[in-house]
Amino acid sequence: MPKLKLGPILDDRPVKLAVELPAGLHRDLVAYADALSRETSQPVEPTKLVAPMMASFLASDRGFRSARKPAPKSRMPQPQTPPRDL
């Protein structure tokens, strides 16, 4: 069996979020939870996969990472000092 991208699911303080998933995506999520359960030898609820999958997706999205970077602070141009002859 290939190595899955997600590892053990950490128990973290959750924030409630209600979403509707297409039936096909839900079936895939259930199948992934089954595969992860077999790989880690721990039961995994499909609902517990959504947050780590989203986090993994967001972390791998270069466009999102660059969009989240704060804009560089504009600096006042420094006055140029003429070169000194030695």
The first five atom37 places (N, CA, C, CB, O) and aatype in JSON, in Angstrom:
{
  "aatype": [12, 14, 11, 10, 11, 10, 7, 14, 9, 10, 3, 3, 1, 14, 19, 11, 10, 0, 19, 6, 10, 14, 0, 7, 10, 8, 1, 3, 10, 19, 0, 18, 0, 3, 0, 10, 15, 1, 6, 16, 15, 5, 14, 19, 6, 14, 16, 11, 10, 19, 0, 14, 12, 12, 0, 15, 13, 10, 0, 15, 3, 1, 7, 13, 1, 15, 0, 1, 11, 14, 0, 14, 11, 15, 1, 12, 14, 5, 14, 5, 16, 14, 14, 1, 3, 10],
  "atom_mask": [
    [1, 1, 1, 1, 1],
    [1, 1, 1, 1, 1],
    [1, 1, 1, 1, 1],
    [1, 1, 1, 1, 1],
    [1, 1, 1, 1, 1],
    [1, 1, 1, 1, 1],
    [1, 1, 1, 0, 1],
    [1, 1, 1, 1, 1],
    [1, 1, 1, 1, 1],
    [1, 1, 1, 1, 1],
    [1, 1, 1, 1, 1],
    [1, 1, 1, 1, 1],
    [1, 1, 1, 1, 1],
    [1, 1, 1, 1, 1],
    [1, 1, 1, 1, 1],
    [1, 1, 1, 1, 1],
    [1, 1, 1, 1, 1],
    [1, 1, 1, 1, 1],
    [1, 1, 1, 1, 1],
    [1, 1, 1, 1, 1],
    [1, 1, 1, 1, 1],
    [1, 1, 1, 1, 1],
    [1, 1, 1, 1, 1],
    [1, 1, 1, 0, 1],
    [1, 1, 1, 1, 1],
    [1, 1, 1, 1, 1],
    [1, 1, 1, 1, 1],
    [1, 1, 1, 1, 1],
    [1, 1, 1, 1, 1],
    [1, 1, 1, 1, 1],
    [1, 1, 1, 1, 1],
    [1, 1, 1, 1, 1],
    [1, 1, 1, 1, 1],
    [1, 1, 1, 1, 1],
    [1, 1, 1, 1, 1],
    [1, 1, 1, 1, 1],
    [1, 1, 1, 1, 1],
    [1, 1, 1, 1, 1],
    [1, 1, 1, 1, 1],
    [1, 1, 1, 1, 1],
    [1, 1, 1, 1, 1],
    [1, 1, 1, 1, 1],
    [1, 1, 1, 1, 1],
    [1, 1, 1, 1, 1],
    [1, 1, 1, 1, 1],
    [1, 1, 1, 1, 1],
    [1, 1, 1, 1, 1],
    [1, 1, 1, 1, 1],
    [1, 1, 1, 1, 1],
    [1, 1, 1, 1, 1],
    [1, 1, 1, 1, 1],
    [1, 1, 1, 1, 1],
    [1, 1, 1, 1, 1],
    [1, 1, 1, 1, 1],
    [1, 1, 1, 1, 1],
    [1, 1, 1, 1, 1],
    [1, 1, 1, 1, 1],
    [1, 1, 1, 1, 1],
    [1, 1, 1, 1, 1],
    [1, 1, 1, 1, 1],
    [1, 1, 1, 1, 1],
    [1, 1, 1, 1, 1],
    [1, 1, 1, 0, 1],
    [1, 1, 1, 1, 1],
    [1, 1, 1, 1, 1],
    [1, 1, 1, 1, 1],
    [1, 1, 1, 1, 1],
    [1, 1, 1, 1, 1],
    [1, 1, 1, 1, 1],
    [1, 1, 1, 1, 1],
    [1, 1, 1, 1, 1],
    [1, 1, 1, 1, 1],
    [1, 1, 1, 1, 1],
    [1, 1, 1, 1, 1],
    [1, 1, 1, 1, 1],
    [1, 1, 1, 1, 1],
    [1, 1, 1, 1, 1],
    [1, 1, 1, 1, 1],
    [1, 1, 1, 1, 1],
    [1, 1, 1, 1, 1],
    [1, 1, 1, 1, 1],
    [1, 1, 1, 1, 1],
    [1, 1, 1, 1, 1],
    [1, 1, 1, 1, 1],
    [1, 1, 1, 1, 1],
    [1, 1, 1, 1, 1]
  ],
  "atom_positions": [
    [[0.85, -1.17, 0.0], [0.0, 0.0, 0.0], [0.89, 1.24, 0.0], [-0.96, 0.0, 1.22], [1.88, 1.28, 0.73]],
    [[0.55, 2.25, -0.82], [1.36, 3.48, -0.83], [1.21, 4.25, 0.48], [0.94, 4.38, -2.01], [0.2, 4.14, 1.18]],
    [[2.23, 5.02, 0.79], [2.23, 5.85, 2.0], [1.25, 7.0, 1.81], [3.66, 6.39, 2.32], [1.3, 7.7, 0.8]],
    [[0.37, 7.19, 2.77], [-0.62, 8.27, 2.71], [0.02, 9.59, 3.15], [-1.84, 7.95, 3.59], [0.96, 9.58, 3.94]],
    [[-0.49, 10.7, 2.65], [0.06, 12.02, 2.99], [-0.23, 12.41, 4.43], [-0.5, 13.06, 2.06], [0.57, 13.09, 5.06]],
    [[-1.38, 11.98, 4.96], [-1.74, 12.33, 6.33], [-1.2, 11.28, 7.28], [-3.26, 12.46, 6.48], [-1.2, 10.09, 6.98]],
    [[-0.75, 11.73, 8.42], [-0.31, 10.82, 9.47], [-1.37, 10.76, 10.55], [0.0, 0.0, 0.0], [-2.54, 11.03, 10.29]],
    [[-0.98, 10.39, 11.75], [-1.94, 10.34, 12.85], [-2.63, 11.69, 13.05], [-1.24, 9.9, 14.16], [-2.01, 12.74, 12.89]],
    [[-3.89, 11.65, 13.39], [-4.69, 12.87, 13.57], [-4.53, 13.33, 15.02], [-6.2, 12.63, 13.22], [-4.84, 12.59, 15.96]],
    [[-4.05, 14.57, 15.18], [-3.86, 15.12, 16.51], [-5.19, 15.61, 17.07], [-2.83, 16.28, 16.49], [-6.04, 16.09, 16.33]],
    [[-5.34, 15.47, 18.37], [-6.54, 15.97, 19.03], [-6.29, 17.42, 19.4], [-6.91, 15.1, 20.3], [-5.48, 17.71, 20.28]],
    [[-6.96, 18.33, 18.72], [-6.74, 19.76, 18.91], [-8.07, 20.41, 19.3], [-6.15, 20.42, 17.63], [-9.13, 19.84, 19.06]],
    [[-8.0, 21.58, 19.89], [-9.22, 22.3, 20.27], [-9.93, 22.75, 19.0], [-8.89, 23.53, 21.2], [-9.42, 23.59, 18.27]],
    [[-11.11, 22.2, 18.72], [-11.77, 22.48, 17.45], [-12.61, 23.75, 17.44], [-12.63, 21.32, 17.08], [-12.99, 24.28, 18.49]],
    [[-12.88, 24.21, 16.25], [-13.83, 25.27, 15.99], [-14.91, 24.65, 15.11], [-13.15, 26.54, 15.29], [-14.59, 24.06, 14.08]],
    [[-16.17, 24.76, 15.51], [-17.27, 24.14, 14.77], [-17.44, 24.83, 13.42], [-18.57, 24.21, 15.58], [-17.45, 26.06, 13.33]],
    [[-17.59, 24.01, 12.39], [-17.83, 24.53, 11.04], [-18.72, 23.52, 10.33], [-16.48, 24.76, 10.26], [-18.39, 22.34, 10.28]],
    [[-19.83, 23.97, 9.79], [-20.73, 23.08, 9.07], [-20.51, 23.26, 7.58], [-22.21, 23.36, 9.45], [-20.56, 24.38, 7.06]],
    [[-20.28, 22.15, 6.88], [-20.09, 22.2, 5.43], [-20.93, 21.1, 4.79], [-18.59, 22.04, 5.05], [-21.25, 20.1, 5.42]],
    [[-21.28, 21.3, 3.54], [-21.96, 20.28, 2.76], [-20.98, 19.76, 1.73], [-23.26, 20.84, 2.08], [-20.35, 20.54, 1.02]],
    [[-20.85, 18.43, 1.65], [-19.95, 17.81, 0.71], [-20.74, 17.07, -0.36], [-18.98, 16.86, 1.42], [-21.79, 16.51, -0.07]],
    [[-20.24, 17.06, -1.58], [-20.86, 16.19, -2.58], [-20.74, 14.73, -2.14], [-20.22, 16.41, -3.98], [-19.77, 14.36, -1.47]],
    [[-21.71, 13.9, -2.51], [-21.72, 12.5, -2.08], [-20.44, 11.77, -2.47], [-22.93, 11.78, -2.67], [-19.91, 10.99, -1.68]],
    [[-19.93, 12.02, -3.66], [-18.71, 11.35, -4.12], [-17.51, 11.72, -3.27], [0.0, 0.0, 0.0], [-16.68, 10.87, -2.95]],
    [[-17.42, 12.98, -2.89], [-16.32, 13.42, -2.04], [-16.44, 12.77, -0.65], [-16.3, 14.96, -1.92], [-15.43, 12.38, -0.06]],
    [[-17.66, 12.67, -0.14], [-17.86, 12.02, 1.16], [-17.43, 10.56, 1.1], [-19.33, 12.14, 1.6], [-16.79, 10.06, 2.03]],
    [[-17.8, 9.86, 0.01], [-17.37, 8.46, -0.13], [-15.85, 8.36, -0.14], [-17.95, 7.85, -1.41], [-15.28, 7.47, 0.49]],
    [[-15.19, 9.26, -0.84], [-13.72, 9.25, -0.88], [-13.14, 9.54, 0.51], [-13.2, 10.29, -1.89], [-12.14, 8.93, 0.9]],
    [[-13.76, 10.44, 1.24], [-13.29, 10.77, 2.59], [-13.43, 9.55, 3.51], [-14.09, 11.96, 3.16], [-12.53, 9.28, 4.31]],
    [[-14.52, 8.83, 3.39], [-14.72, 7.61, 4.19], [-13.68, 6.56, 3.8], [-16.16, 7.06, 3.99], [-13.12, 5.89, 4.67]],
    [[-13.43, 6.41, 2.5], [-12.43, 5.44, 2.05], [-11.04, 5.82, 2.54], [-12.45, 5.33, 0.51], [-10.26, 4.95, 2.93]],
    [[-10.73, 7.11, 2.53], [-9.42, 7.56, 3.02], [-9.3, 7.28, 4.51], [-9.23, 9.07, 2.73], [-8.25, 6.84, 4.98]],
    [[-10.35, 7.54, 5.26], [-10.33, 7.27, 6.7], [-10.11, 5.78, 6.97], [-11.65, 7.73, 7.36], [-9.37, 5.42, 7.88]],
    [[-10.74, 4.92, 6.17], [-10.52, 3.48, 6.32], [-9.06, 3.12, 6.04], [-11.45, 2.7, 5.38], [-8.46, 2.36, 6.79]],
    [[-8.51, 3.67, 4.96], [-7.11, 3.37, 4.62], [-6.16, 3.89, 5.7], [-6.75, 4.0, 3.26], [-5.2, 3.21, 6.06]],
    [[-6.43, 5.08, 6.21], [-5.57, 5.65, 7.26], [-5.7, 4.84, 8.55], [-5.94, 7.13, 7.52], [-4.72, 4.66, 9.27]],
    [[-6.88, 4.37, 8.84], [-7.09, 3.53, 10.02], [-6.25, 2.25, 9.93], [-8.58, 3.18, 10.18], [-5.64, 1.83, 10.91]],
    [[-6.24, 1.65, 8.74], [-5.42, 0.44, 8.56], [-3.94, 0.76, 8.67], [-5.72, -0.2, 7.19], [-3.18, -0.01, 9.25]],
    [[-3.52, 1.89, 8.12], [-2.09, 2.25, 8.13], [-1.59, 2.59, 9.53], [-1.84, 3.42, 7.21], [-0.47, 2.23, 9.89]],
    [[-2.41, 3.28, 10.31], [-1.98, 3.73, 11.63], [-2.44, 2.8, 12.75], [-2.49, 5.12, 11.9], [-2.05, 2.99, 13.91]],
    [[-3.25, 1.81, 12.43], [-3.82, 0.88, 13.42], [-4.63, 1.6, 14.49], [-2.71, 0.07, 14.08], [-4.72, 1.14, 15.63]],
    [[-5.22, 2.73, 14.12], [-6.08, 3.49, 15.03], [-7.34, 3.88, 14.27], [-5.35, 4.76, 15.59], [-7.26, 4.24, 13.09]],
    [[-8.51, 3.81, 14.91], [-9.72, 4.22, 14.2], [-9.68, 5.72, 13.9], [-10.97, 3.87, 15.02], [-9.27, 6.52, 14.74]],
    [[-10.13, 6.08, 12.71], [-10.15, 7.49, 12.29], [-11.54, 7.81, 11.77], [-9.06, 7.79, 11.2], [-12.05, 7.13, 10.88]],
    [[-12.15, 8.85, 12.34], [-13.45, 9.3, 11.84], [-13.21, 10.18, 10.6], [-14.24, 10.09, 12.95], [-12.32, 11.02, 10.62]],
    [[-13.99, 9.98, 9.55], [-13.8, 10.8, 8.35], [-13.86, 12.31, 8.62], [-14.85, 10.44, 7.33], [-13.15, 13.08, 7.98]],
    [[-14.71, 12.72, 9.57], [-14.82, 14.15, 9.87], [-13.52, 14.73, 10.42], [-15.95, 14.4, 10.85], [-13.25, 15.92, 10.28]],
    [[-12.7, 13.89, 11.05], [-11.43, 14.35, 11.62], [-10.38, 14.57, 10.54], [-10.92, 13.34, 12.63], [-9.33, 15.15, 10.82]],
    [[-10.64, 14.13, 9.31], [-9.68, 14.28, 8.22], [-9.76, 15.64, 7.54], [-9.89, 13.2, 7.2], [-8.78, 16.1, 6.94]],
    [[-10.91, 16.27, 7.62], [-11.13, 17.5, 6.86], [-10.11, 18.58, 7.22], [-12.55, 18.02, 7.09], [-9.5, 19.18, 6.33]],
    [[-9.91, 18.85, 8.5], [-8.99, 19.92, 8.9], [-7.54, 19.63, 8.48], [-9.05, 20.11, 10.42], [-6.92, 20.52, 7.9]],
    [[-6.97, 18.44, 8.74], [-5.59, 18.22, 8.3], [-5.45, 18.22, 6.79], [-5.08, 16.92, 8.86], [-4.42, 18.63, 6.26]],
    [[-6.48, 17.77, 6.08], [-6.41, 17.8, 4.61], [-6.42, 19.24, 4.1], [-7.59, 17.02, 4.0], [-5.67, 19.59, 3.19]],
    [[-7.26, 20.06, 4.69], [-7.29, 21.48, 4.29], [-5.98, 22.17, 4.64], [-8.47, 22.2, 4.96], [-5.47, 22.96, 3.86]],
    [[-5.44, 21.87, 5.82], [-4.16, 22.47, 6.23], [-3.05, 22.06, 5.28], [-3.8, 22.07, 7.68], [-2.22, 22.88, 4.9]],
    [[-3.03, 20.78, 4.89], [-2.03, 20.29, 3.95], [-2.17, 20.98, 2.6], [-2.15, 18.78, 3.79], [-1.18, 21.38, 1.98]],
    [[-3.4, 21.11, 2.14], [-3.65, 21.78, 0.88], [-3.18, 23.24, 0.92], [-5.13, 21.72, 0.52], [-2.48, 23.69, 0.01]],
    [[-3.55, 23.96, 1.97], [-3.17, 25.37, 2.08], [-1.65, 25.53, 2.19], [-3.86, 26.01, 3.29], [-1.08, 26.46, 1.62]],
    [[-1.0, 24.62, 2.92], [0.45, 24.71, 3.07], [1.18, 24.44, 1.75], [0.93, 23.72, 4.14], [2.29, 24.93, 1.55]],
    [[0.56, 23.67, 0.87], [1.23, 23.34, -0.39], [0.88, 24.31, -1.52], [0.86, 21.93, -0.8], [1.43, 24.18, -2.62]],
    [[0.0, 25.25, -1.28], [-0.43, 26.2, -2.32], [0.49, 27.42, -2.31], [-1.91, 26.63, -2.09], [0.36, 28.29, -1.45]],
    [[1.4, 27.48, -3.26], [2.37, 28.58, -3.31], [1.7, 29.94, -3.51], [3.37, 28.35, -4.44], [2.12, 30.94, -2.92]],
    [[0.67, 29.96, -4.33], [-0.04, 31.23, -4.56], [-0.65, 31.76, -3.29], [0.0, 0.0, 0.0], [-0.62, 32.96, -3.02]],
    [[-1.22, 30.86, -2.49], [-1.82, 31.28, -1.22], [-0.74, 31.78, -0.26], [-2.59, 30.12, -0.58], [-0.93, 32.8, 0.4]],
    [[0.38, 31.06, -0.19], [1.46, 31.48, 0.72], [1.97, 32.86, 0.33], [2.62, 30.46, 0.7], [2.19, 33.71, 1.2]],
    [[2.16, 33.1, -0.95], [2.67, 34.42, -1.35], [1.63, 35.5, -1.14], [3.13, 34.39, -2.81], [1.98, 36.64, -0.85]],
    [[0.35, 35.17, -1.28], [-0.71, 36.16, -1.05], [-0.83, 36.51, 0.42], [-2.05, 35.64, -1.57], [-1.26, 37.62, 0.76]],
    [[-0.47, 35.58, 1.31], [-0.58, 35.83, 2.75], [0.58, 36.62, 3.31], [-0.69, 34.52, 3.49], [0.48, 37.19, 4.39]],
    [[1.69, 36.66, 2.58], [2.85, 37.39, 3.08], [2.49, 38.85, 3.23], [4.08, 37.21, 2.14], [1.85, 39.43, 2.35]],
    [[2.89, 39.46, 4.33], [2.61, 40.89, 4.48], [3.39, 41.69, 3.44], [2.95, 41.37, 5.91], [4.5, 41.33, 3.06]],
    [[2.78, 42.76, 3.0], [3.46, 43.62, 2.03], [4.71, 44.2, 2.67], [2.51, 44.76, 1.52], [4.7, 44.56, 3.85]],
    [[5.79, 44.3, 1.9], [7.0, 44.87, 2.49], [6.76, 46.32, 2.92], [8.19, 44.8, 1.5], [6.06, 47.08, 2.25]],
    [[7.34, 46.67, 4.04], [7.2, 48.03, 4.53], [7.95, 48.96, 3.59], [7.73, 48.17, 5.99], [9.09, 48.71, 3.21]],
    [[7.27, 50.05, 3.22], [7.96, 51.01, 2.37], [8.91, 51.82, 3.23], [6.94, 51.93, 1.63], [8.57, 52.3, 4.31]],
    [[10.09, 51.96, 2.72], [11.1, 52.71, 3.47], [11.37, 54.01, 2.73], [12.41, 51.89, 3.64], [11.33, 54.07, 1.51]],
    [[11.64, 55.03, 3.5], [12.02, 56.3, 2.9], [13.37, 56.11, 2.25], [12.04, 57.45, 3.95], [14.26, 55.49, 2.85]],
    [[13.56, 56.62, 1.05], [14.88, 56.47, 0.43], [15.95, 57.16, 1.28], [14.87, 57.05, -1.0], [15.76, 58.28, 1.75]],
    [[17.04, 56.48, 1.44], [18.15, 57.04, 2.21], [18.94, 57.99, 1.32], [19.07, 55.9, 2.76], [19.16, 57.71, 0.14]],
    [[19.37, 59.11, 1.87], [20.16, 60.02, 1.05], [21.48, 59.35, 0.67], [20.42, 61.36, 1.81], [22.11, 58.66, 1.48]],
    [[21.87, 59.58, -0.57], [23.11, 59.01, -1.06], [24.28, 59.89, -0.63], [23.08, 58.86, -2.59], [24.26, 61.1, -0.82]],
    [[25.29, 59.27, -0.04], [26.5, 60.02, 0.3], [27.5, 59.84, -0.82], [27.09, 59.55, 1.67], [27.72, 58.73, -1.31]],
    [[28.09, 60.93, -1.22], [29.06, 60.82, -2.33], [30.27, 59.99, -1.88], [29.52, 62.24, -2.8], [30.64, 60.01, -0.71]],
    [[30.88, 59.26, -2.82], [32.05, 58.46, -2.46], [33.2, 59.36, -2.03], [32.49, 57.56, -3.63], [33.38, 60.45, -2.56]],
    [[33.96, 58.89, -1.07], [35.1, 59.67, -0.58], [36.36, 59.17, -1.25], [35.23, 59.57, 0.98], [36.58, 57.97, -1.4]],
    [[37.18, 60.11, -1.66], [38.49, 59.74, -2.23], [39.46, 59.56, -1.09], [39.0, 60.83, -3.24], [39.5, 60.38, -0.17]],
    [[40.23, 58.53, -1.13], [41.21, 58.3, -0.09], [42.58, 58.49, -0.61], [41.08, 56.94, 0.49], [43.55, 58.34, 0.13]]
  ]
}
